């Protein structure tokens, strides 16, 4: 399966984690209309393109690590690692967007910016590190039967 499977799924989860969480936060906490919330998210995602790419980085890194691990480990193990990593990123990004919107509504501008800005450094590095370790463990303890190195 490899990167052709993992990367598109990671990008879709990223879109749900950012656009979905932002739109939910804008509609539920700020009372914006759905279309207006989505348009505003698209505007800010494009205006802060470097930030958007940094938010995407942990998702891409997890996809790449899982694709590499799948070369030597069984697909089932890597799929479990990938799914758990995507769920963790999705959950924490959702919480980050909720916290940012709450802080923005209370005029805590720095807290609002940092709630989202530190997601790749905080949870992103932790998840990527965990995926690296678990990917290595999968290659050691659940290798492919056809692995010539075994």
PyMOL commands that set and color helices and strands:
alter all, ss='L'
color gray80, all
select helices_A, chain A and resi 3-28+34-47+49-70+75-105+109-117+119-141
alter helices_A, ss='H'
color red, helices_A
deselect
rebuild
show_as cartoon
